[in-house]
Amino acid sequence: MMKQFMDEDFMLLNDTAKKLYHEYSEKLPIIDYHCHLSPQAMLEDKPFENITEIFLGGDHYKWRYMRSCGVDEEYITGSASDEDKFKAFCGCLGYAIGNPLYHWTHLELRRYFDIYDIVSEDTAETIWEKANKVISDTGMCPSSLINSSNVAVVCTTDDPADDLEYHRQIKAKGHIKAQVRPAFRPDFALNIEKDTFAPYVEKLGGVVGRRIDSYAALVEALLERIDFFNENGCRVSDHALDGAPYGEMTDTELEAVFKKAVNGETITAEESDGYKASLLKAMAERYHKYGWAMQLHMGALRNNNSRMFERLGADVGFDSINDYSIAEGLSKLLNSMEKSGTLPKTILYTLNPKDNYTLGTMIGNFQGSEVPGKLQFGSAWWFNDQRDGMTEQMKALANLGALCKFVGMLTDSRSFLSYTRHEYFRRIMCNLIGTWVENGEFPQDYKIIGKIVGDISYYNAKNYFGF
């Protein structure tokens, strides 16, 4: 007998999976330890004007799909009306068989708008009217969406130069029930090979109140900002790495490459790798001191379409997966921190699933008794946060390490509707574990499997980050 479309047991394909999800996972709070939500939007808390603003604004997953369906950019990021953009999205989403967007979109409509219509060209106008009525009647805004989603912690993504004033005001205002914490993201300081480096060094100097005229001064400034972030509740850093940079440089060499960069000279790949490894090690020592977790995201090939980059800028859906070789460099980078006793809690993410087993084995080299799962193989990221990607990541971790200590899902999103992705992940996770149990591969002992599911859903992250 054919199953009903997205019923309460959606993606839960056996009785054990259903019990695990509904009794041990579904109602647990969400810890979103990495996202790109705007602290300014959270503080200002303006009511949304319509479904397009909240549904399509900044969501490059949806934009990429629309482009693949041949929708003109005018209806994606252009000047078409919000209603026309929404209808264009609905028209192509109706055919999105096999794409997780189809499930995410229907979950968003159901959980936040109580709309159970099937999205299509024919239903677009009805959904537009129903959703906008909910937005108007409830005054839907960032805080209402976070508060209704059972979120315990939100970690935003913040530059070292940020004054974190929005975070302090959010806390003082008290309108968001969740803890809203900053995360330290020093990409501009790391990317010495880019033309943004010299202007950023000058900007950071203005924040710390002195001219940064040397590598040593840059390190001092960044450590000062880490101290400042720690005072303001930060528990995690985040680094977007092209590959896994490693090289060994003397102090003299580091000063020389710094001078080259601020003078606008070309930096070689070898110089870039050595500089990045040295700066990461310097910051990691301070992360370790404060008990932070360090996140390393590897494997993206960004801004592939130069014409669209010049027109729209970054982070609008023109990135893809790269195929770097990361094992040796990553091993040397982590080992250099381990040798000095300053390797912090670390989460490794790969955008290329070819590296699942690389990271799954790498974390086993550097575990420590100070915290269970000190080194983590991070959740299936970006293009991989769909059923196959999540399942393969968890299977690799289970095969090679301790799935029971996994810190679970994050949104990595700019959308306030994305908390349904935690539900999606939890259903997939419970089905995977439930299938192993139903197949006789693990005992049906709910004291154990219920604890594993609850820990991955919430408790591991709570304890790992120290929230």
N, C-alpha and C positions, 0 to 999 in steps of 0.2 A: 504494500500500500504506500502511495506517495506521501511524503511528509509535507506538512503545512509549511508555507514560506515563513521563515524566521519566527517560529513559535518560541515559547519560553525555554525550550530545550534545544534551540538553534546551536548547531555545531557540537552538541553533546550526544554522541552516537551510541552510548550504552548506559546502563543503569548506574554503574559506579561513577562514571563521569558526571551524570546528572546530580547524584548525591553530593559529590565533592564540590561541584560548583555552587549549588543552591544552599548547602549547609555549612560549607567551610570557606568559601571565597567571596561569594556575591556581595555580601553586606559589609565586608571589611573596608576601612578607609583607603584612600588613594594617596600614595606618596609620589609626586611627580618631581623627581629629583633632577630633571633636565628638560627645560622647555625654552621657548623663545617668546613667551607672552610679554607684553609691554607693561612694565611697572607704572608708567605714566597713565596708560589706559585703565589700569586697575584702580589707581588713586582717583582719577577724574570720574570714573564710574558712570560715564554718560550712557543713557538708554540708547539702545540700538534703534536705528531708523527703520530698517526693514531686513528681511531674511537674506538678501544679497550681501549686505554689509557684514553680517556675522557668518554667513555660510560660505561665501566665495572670497571675501577680502583676505588677501595674503596667503590663500591656500594653494600652493603651487602644485600639490598632488592633483587637485581638480583642474587646474589650468592646463597641466600637461595632457590630461585625458581629453579635454576639450580640443586642444590643438591637434591631437592624434585623430580626432573625428572630423577635422577639417573646419572647425569653427573659426571664423575670422577673429583676429586679435581685438578688433573693435568691441567684440562681445565678451572679451576675457579681461583685458587690462585697459581697454580703450574707453571711448566716451559714450558708448551706448547706454541707454537708461538701465537702472538697476533691475527693473522688471524684465527688460529684454535679455539682460545677461542671465538672469535666473532661468528664464524659459529656454534659453539656448543650452544651458547646462542640463536641465531636465530632459530636453529633447534627445541629447546624446547619451545621458546616463541610463536611459531606458534600455539601452542595448549593451550595457557594460557587463556582460556575462563573464564570470571568472575574475573580475577586477575587484579588489577589496573595497574600492570606493563605493561599489554598489551596496555592500553591507554597512560600511561606515555611515553613508548618507542616510540609509533607512533607520539605523540606530539613533543618529542625531535627531531625526524628525520624531521618532517615537519617544525618546527619553526626555527631550526638552520641549516638544510642542504637542505631544500626545496625538500626533498625526500618523495614521497607519495606512494612508493611501500609498499605492505603488507608484514610484516616480516614473513619469513618462512625459512625452510631449502632450498627451491628452489630459493629464492631471496637473500640469504645471500651473495653470491659472488658479485652479482650486487650491493647490498647496500654497501658492503665493498669498492668496487671500486669507487662508486659515492661519498660516504662520505669522503673517503681519498682524492679524488680530490678537494672537497670543502675545506678541511683542508689545503691542500697544496696551492691551489690558493689564499686563503684568509689570510693565515698565522694565522689561528684560534688559539687563546690563551685566558687565563683567562680574560684579560681586554676586549677583543672583545665580549666575551659572556656576560659579565656583562653589558657592554655599550649598546649592542643590545637588552637587555631584559627590558629596561625601569626601571632599579633599582635605587631607590633614596637613600636607606640606606642598608648597610650590617653590621650586628653585628656578629663578629667572637666569638670563645670560647677560653678564654685565662686564663692561670694559674696566680695566684698572683705573682709568681716569674718571670714572663715574663717581659723583659725590654721594650716591645712594640716598639722596634726599627723598625720593619717592617711596623707598622702602620704609624709611623712618616715619613718613607721614601716613603710610598705609597702616602701620602698626598703631600709631597714635589714634587714627580715625576709628579703627576697630570694626569696620564694616565688612571685612572679609574674615570668616571664621578660621580659615587655614593660616598656618604660618607662611608668610611670603618672605623668602630668604634670597639673598643675592648669590650668584656663582661667578667665580673669577675667571675671565676669558681673555688672556693676554695675547691674542693672535697677532695684533698689529706690532707688538714688541718682538715677537718671535720671527715674523716674516721679514727678515733683513734683506732678502733679495728683491723685495717689491718697492715700487716707487712711493708707497705710502709710509715707509719706515721713517725717513728723515722728518717729515711733517709730524708724525706721531710722537717721536722723541721730543720735539719742541713742545707739543701739546702737553705731554706728561710732565715736562719740566715746569710748565706753568701751574700744573696741579700741585706739585710738591714744593713749589716756590723757590726753585733754583735751576740753574742751567745744567742740563745733562750733556756733558762734553766728553764722556769716556764710557767704555763698557762697564767699568767698576761703578760709575755713577748711575748707570742705567739699572744695574742689579740692585743697588742700594734703594733706588726709587721704587722698583717693583716690590722689593721686600717690605718697604714702608707701606705700600698700598695693600699688600697681603695682610699686614697687621691691622690696617684700617678696616678691611673687609671682615676680618675675624671679629673685630669689635662690634661689627654690625650684623652678626649672626651667620656669616658665611661658613659652610661646612664642606664645600666642594669646589674644585677648579675644573676647567674644561679646556681642551686644546684640540684644534683641528689641524692635523698633520697630513701633509701630502703623502708621505710614506712613513718610514721609521728612521728619522735622522740620527746619525751617530758619526762622531769624529772626535779626535783628541787634539786640543789646541793649547798652547802656552798662553799665559797672561799677555805676553807681548803680541802674540798672533791675534788674540781676541781684540786687543786695543786697535791693532792695525786694521782689522776687518770692520770694526765699528766706524773708524774714521773714513774708510772707503765708502761705506754705506751712507753716512750723513753728508758726504761730499758728492753723492750721486753717481759714484763709480759702479761698474758692473761687479757683482759678487759671483764667484764661481760656485758650482754645486758643492764642492768639497768644503769651501769656506762656510757656506750656508749650513751644511750638516753639522760641522764642528761647532759653530756658533749656537745653533739651536740646541744641540745636546748639552752644551755647557750651561746655557740659560735655563733649560729645563731642570738640570741637576741642581742649580742654585735655588730655584723656586721650590723644587720638590723637598729640599731640606727644610724649608719653612712650613710647607704643607704637613710634613711629617711631625714637626714640632707641635702643630695645632690639632693634629688628628684628622686633618681633612682627607677626603678622597680625591684622587687625581684621575680625571677622565681623559683618555686618549682616543680620539676619533680618527681613523685612518681609512684611506681608500677612495676618496672622492676626486673626480675630475670636474672642475668647476668652470662655469661660464664658457661652455663649448661654442656657443653661437655668438660670435663677436658682433654681428650686426644687431642682434637683439640685446646684447649686453650694453652696447652704446645707446640703444633706444630706451631700455627699461632698467638697467642696472643689474645688480646681483640678486640671487635668491628668488628668482621668479620662474624657475622651472626649466632651466637649461643646463643642469648639471647631470652627471652620470657616474658610472662606476669606473674606477681606474684599476690597473692590474700591476701595481707595484710589487716588488719582492721585499717583504718586510721582516722576515724571520731573523736574519743575522743582525740587522741594525737594532731591532727591538730588543733582542737578547742582550746586546752590548749596552744599550741604554739603561735597561732595568738592572743589569748586573752592576753597572757603575754606581747606581744609587744603593744597591744592596751592599756592595763592598764597604761603603762609607757608613752603613747603618742608618741611612736616611730615606729608604724606599717607603713612600707613603702607601696607604691603601690605594689601590689602582684598579680602574675599570678599563678594559680594552675593548674597543668596538671595531669591527671591520665592515666596510661597505661592500667588499667583494666576498661572497660566500666561499670562494676558493680557499680563503684563509680561516675558515671555521676551525679546522683541525690544527692549524698553526697556533691560533690563540688558545684553543682548548688545551693544547699541550704546554704552551708557554706559561700559562698561569701556574701550572703545577711546579715550575722551577723555583718560584719565589713566594710560596705561601709562608705564613708565620702564625705562631700560636697566640699573638696578641689580639687577633680578631678572626673569627671563622670566615673563610673565604676572603682573606685579605686581598688577594688578586682575583679579579672577577672577569669572566668572559661576558661582556655586556650584551644586553638585549638586542635582538635582531633590529638593525638600524636602517631608517630611511626607506630605501627601495626594498628592504627585506622585512619590513614590519607588516607582513601579511601571513596567511596561514602556513604556506610552505616554508617561508623564511624563518618564522618563529619556531616551527616544529623542528627544522633542521638545526637551528642554533641550540635548542634545548637538548636534542638528541646527541649532538656533538659534545655538549657539556656533560651530559649524563654518562656517555661512553668513556669520557676521559677524566672526569673530575667528580665534583660533588654538586649535583643539581639541587640538592636539598638546601644548599647555602646560597643559591642564586638570589640576587636582589631584585629581579623581576623587571617590570615594564616601566617605561617613561613615555611621555607624549612626543618630545622633540618637536613641538608644534607651535605655530603662531595663532592658532584658533582656539577660542574659549569653548568650543563644542567638542574638542578632541578627547575629553575624558572618557567617551565611549570606547576609545581604543584600549583602555584598561579592561573594560568588560570583554572586548574581543579577545585580548590576550588571555584573560583568565579562563574563558571558555575553551580556547585552544589548549592551554596548559592542562586543564582538568580532563579534557578528552584524551590527551596524550597519556597522562598517568592512569586514567581510568581504563584505557585500552590495554596497557601493560598488565594491569590487575586482572581484567576480564580474560586476557589470554593466558593466565596462569603464570605470568612472569614475575609477579610480586604478590605477597599475601594481601587479602582483602581485610586488612587490619586498619580500621579508620582512626584509631589512636595515632598511628604512624602516618598513614597517607593523608589524613586530614590535617595533621600538623605540617607536613611537607607543603601541602597546597596553601595553607594559611600563611606559612612563613614566606613562601615565594610571592604571595599576593601582597603582603604588608609587613610582617614582623621582621624579616631579614633586613629590609631597607631601613626600617626604623632603628634597628640596633646598629647596623653597619655605619650609617651616617651620624648617629648620635643625636637624632632629633628628639 
